[in-house]
Amino acid sequence: MGILALLSLIPATVALRRARAFGDWDLTSTMVFLVGVLANVPTVVYVMNSGRPERLDPLGEVVTGFPQWVNQIGSVANTIMLAGCVAFVLHRLLSAHARINVAPLIACLLVLLLAFSDALHGQQFLTPRQIALLVALLAAAVARPGRPALLGAAAVVLLSTVLGGVQALIEPATVMRECRADNPCGPLGVLYAGVFTNENIFSLLLIAGIPFVWLGLRGGVRILLACYVAFVAVATGSRLADITAVAVVAFMMILRPRLPEEAADGAARVSLGRVLFGVPVLGAAAAIGLATPLRHPNADSLGDRATIWDMARDELHRSPLLGFGGKAWPTKYHAGEIPAAVSPSLHNQWIDVLYAGGFVGLALFLLLLLCLLLRGGFAGFPVAASVLLPVLLASILERPWSFSISNSLTFALVTAVLVPAAVRRAAAPGVAASGSSPATVLARTPRH
């Protein structure tokens, strides 16, 4: 993995140089990149410095969370992220070309709903990490949708693969783990976690990032790098990543998504057949994700997931409308009601949102998905569908998007809510499109 990671630097450098030549990287790219990097700094430092040792309490149970010194690094990184996002918002609001994006505001409402539900149930109203998530989404509300955001996210994903490869060369024992009974080996015969605390977190970042690499970069090298990211996802050994990575690459090869600036007449270039193919696939992924925690006849194959889903479902009648808040489920671990392995989330996006935000939260989540799918119109459907498919597939057994705290995948949520809007009709020759300055138009022309 280390050699492959170093070799991937060659096409990645070519792709990023090409992006720079086209003027694709801007402040939105920087904002997304910093959100992704700063959220993962504590984990990366911990793994590269300590080798991810297992910590046990006096009773022999695994202890979740980081040592105090790592939490201090996280606090500093969180503060920098907050300051950077606030500065970005102020800069964009003072810009003559700032536009408000609706999708991030819907996500903000969901975050605030969970915080309000926390307060109703005696939990802290807004923690620093909740505020960081909220401010990052507010930054997305005034950011530039499309390629800049996708490019920043692609840089986060590629950086993560490179760091994991470098660590594999230096200290392979810190990134490779022996297979477990609950998680069979992947193609490498080990569980590959990169510079993250476990292989599942790393694999979620990778499968969510496949569309970002494919769409954010330019030229044929982007497909090579997207396939490489998919391969690393499979190599993690995560059962969910195996299927999702292959499915996402195949899905994108069939849909052939293109960003609006790649084809001014994009509406005419998207065949009805591709849309008719994509809609049922997304619908099936969403339906399975929603139904699985509510009805799972093969509960034995799901392990602890079936148990915690039943526990959450049985409690919903006590607060069906607004749920219990984003902190309610992790609190159960501290009360000794659930094991550490399932304390971060309910391991299913749908019931996680339902438990934390009730039916109001679930309605907002559905509204967010529909907004992302429809905002690009007919021509933008392949792009939005490609970004959402890995999220919907991962949602069956994991929680890719957190609406309660900022975490390693917050940058993926921020990028997803910045999928491009509908294509505008081309302006007359020599006239800049509405909302675009002459400098912006010129920036899209490659510099030689």
C-alpha positions, -999 to +999 in steps of 0.1 A: +000+000+000+029+023+007+044+019-027+010+024-044+004+056-023+037+071-034+031+061-070-004+078-068+014+111-062+024+113-098-011+113-114-024+133-084+003+160-090-006+161-127-043+164-119-038+192-094-015+211-117-041+209-144-068+222-119-045+251-111-041+259-148-078+261-152-083+282-121-104+256-104-089+260-069-104+290-051-114+300-015-142+275-015-117+247-023-094+260+005-124+261+030-134+225+022-098+213+024-092+230+058-124+215+072-113+181+061-077+184+073-084+201+106-111+177+116-087+148+111-056+163+126-061+148+161-066+113+147-036+115+123-013+128+150-025+101+175-020+072+151+014+084+137+027+092+172+012+064+193+003+037+169-033+035+180-029+015+212-060-001+227-070+015+259-088-005+286-106+006+318-102-011+352-129-036+342-111-045+310-136-028+287-123-008+257-122+029+264-135+052+236-121+086+228-085+100+228-060+108+256-061+143+270-032+156+249-050+145+217-082+162+228-062+194+233-049+192+197-085+187+187-096+218+206-070+239+188-079+225+154-116+231+161-109+267+171-089+273+139-117+257+118-142+280+135-121+311+128-114+301+092-151+294+084-162+326+100-136+346+081-148+328+049-184+337+055-176+373+061-154+375+030-181+359+009-209+381+023-188+412+015-182+399-021-205+412-048-209+377-062-219+358-031-251+337-035-270+318-008-272+280-012-304+265+001-292+229+008-266+238+035-293+258+053-315+228+054-286+209+070-282+237+094-318+234+105-313+197+111-282+205+133-302+231+153-331+207+157-308+181+173-293+207+195-328+219+206-338+183+213-306+179+234-317+209+255-352+194+259-337+162+273-313+178+297-282+177+275-259+206+267-275+229+240-245+235+218-211+220+223-179+233+205-180+206+179-217+212+172-209+249+167-180+239+144-204+218+123-230+246+122-204+272+111-190+249+085-224+244+070-230+282+071-198+286+052-211+262+026-243+283+024-223+312+009-196+291-009-193+285-046-210+252-056-195+228-081-160+219-090-142+241-064-158+223-035-153+189-051-117+197-058-110+206-022-127+174-010-107+153-035-075+168-021-085+157+014-092+121+002-059+119-018-040+133+011-055+107+034-044+078+011-009+092+008-005+096+046-017+061+052+007+048+026+037+067+041+028+054+076+025+018+061+061+021+050+074+036+082+054+017+108+032-010+091+020-023+125+002+010+132-019+008+100-025-029+096-045-050+121-052-087+123-086-099+111-113-103+137-142-128+140-167-100+134-148-086+104-132-111+079-100-102+061-100-081+030-079-088-002-046-079+017-053-105+044-053-077+070-075-048+081-060-016+067-069+015+087-045+041+073-040+070+097-074+065+113-085+047+144-102+019+126-108+006+091-145+015+090-138+052+095-112+052+068-133+032+044-163+056+048-140+086+040-128+067+009-161+056-006-176+090+000-146+105-017-147+085-049-171+109-066-152+139-054-120+127-071-139+117-103-158+150-105-134+175-089-103+167-111-100+170-149-088+147-176-086+109-178-063+108-148-093+115-125-108+081-134-075+064-126-073+081-092-110+074-085-104+037-092-073+038-070-093+053-041-119+026-046-091-001-044-079+014-012-114+013+002-117-024-007-083-030+009-094-017+042-112-050+047-146-033+055-174-055+043-195-025+034-167-008+015-161-038-008-196-036-023-200+001-022-167+010-038-173-013-068-209-002-071-201+035-071-174+031-098-197+011-120-226+035-114-205+065-124-192+047-155-228+041-166-241+076-157-209+094-170-216+125-148-203+159-161-202+192-144-221+221-159-191+240-171-179+209-191-210+212-214-230+244-217-258+225-234-256+198-207-294+193-206-293+180-242-264+156-234-280+137-206-300+108-219-333+099-204-320+063-200-293+073-176-318+092-154-342+062-156-313+040-145-301+062-117-335+069-100-344+033-092-308+026-079-309+056-055-345+047-045-336+011-038-306+021-017-326+046+003-355+021+008-332-006+020-314+018+043-347+030+058-362-005+062-332-024+075-332-011+111-370-013+113-373-049+100-343-073+099-352-110+097-316-120+095-307-104+128-279-129+136-258-118+107-260-081+118-245-087+153-248-058+177-265-036+150-297-055+153-297-052+190-291-015+191-316-008+163-343-027+183-334-007+214-336+026+196-369+017+179-385+006+211-377+040+227-390+062+199-425+062+212-414+084+241-403+112+218-415+105+183-417+141+170-383+156+180-363+126+190-338+126+219-311+148+206-277+141+191-260+133+224-286+109+237-272+077+221-235+082+231-246+090+266-259+054+269-223+041+268-213+062+298-244+049+316-232+013+309-262+005+286-243-002+254-208-013+245-181+011+233-180-002+197-216+010+190-215+042+211-206+068+184-237+062+163-266+038+156-247+025+125-275+034+102-281+069+089-318+067+089-325+055+124-297+077+137-315+107+124-349+094+135-336+087+170-319+120+174-344+143+156-376+123+155-400+125+125-392+162+121-355+154+117-363+126+093-384+149+072-356+175+071-332+148+061-354+137+032-359+173+022-321+177+021-317+147-002-345+158-025-330+193-027-296+179-037-311+157-064-333+184-079-313+215-076-292+206-107-322+199-128-323+171-154-287+179-166-273+178-130-289+146-119-259+123-128-236+145-107-259+146-077-267+109-080-231+100-081-223+120-049-253+106-030-251+069-040-221+061-017-238+079+011-271+060+007-253+026+004-231+033+034-262+045+053-275+009+055-249-002+080-231+031+090-238+068+096-218+087+070-231+122+079-232+134+114-256+163+122-247+164+159-209+170+159-181+178+135-161+147+127-138+132+100-166+132+074-179+167+080-160+178+049-179+152+029-213+166+041-201+202+033-191+191-002-223+171-009-245+202-001-224+221-027-233+200-057-238+223-087-270+240-094-290+239-126-272+251-158-280+286-169-285+295-205-253+307-221-250+345-222-244+364-254-208+363-268-185+386-249-210+390-220-203+374-187-230+351-172-250+365-143-231+363-111-198+358-128-171+384-132-149+387-162-121+374-140-141+343-132-147+336-169-111+341-178-101+318-149-119+289-166-096+292-196-064+272-191-032+291-188-003+279-210 
